Amino acid sequence: MATTIQYFEHLEDLDSESKYLVHKAKETTAFSYAPYSKFCVGAALMLDDGTVITGANQENASFPLCMCAERVALYAATSAHAGRTITKLAVVAHKKNHKELAAATCCGACRQVLLEFEARQKKPIEIIMMGEAGKWLKATANLLMPVSFGKESLE
C-alpha cells in the first residue's frame, strides 16, 4: 500500500481492478436519491474474497439525515459480510442528467468512518476518487486525514 497519495492523469492509467470498481460505482449512481443537490454519487468496494458491494447517496429534506454513498456501501458490506476485509473503495459522482463524471472526494464524515474501518480491520483500504481537473487519485483514509480522531483519543 502506498505511503503517499498517488495521482493518475487518466482513468485508463489505473489498474484493472480499480477501473472495474470505478465502473461499478458509476453504474450505481443510477440508484442515487438526490432531489435536492442533484449530485449523484456512487461507491463500490471490494472485499478480500472479491465480492463487490455498492452504495449510492440518499438525500433527505432534513439534510443531516442524508447518507453518503461511501457509508451506504461500507455499512452494507459489514452488515452482510461480517469479518471480511475491505480492500478497495471507488467513489464517483456526476450531476443529475449528465454522463460525464465530476470531481468528488470523500467528505470529512466519510473519511472518519473509513479511518474507523481501517482500524477495525487492521488493514488500510485503498480509496480511488476523481479529484480536481479530472485527475484520479489513490489514497488511504490515514493519508486523507493525517491528524485524526480515533479510539486512542478517548482513552
Beta strands, then each sheet from edge to edge (+ up, - down):
strand 1: 6-8
strand 2: 39-47
strand 3: 52-56
strand 4: 86-95
strand 5: 126-130
strand 6: 136-139
sheet 1: 1+ 6- 5+ 4+ 2- 3+
end
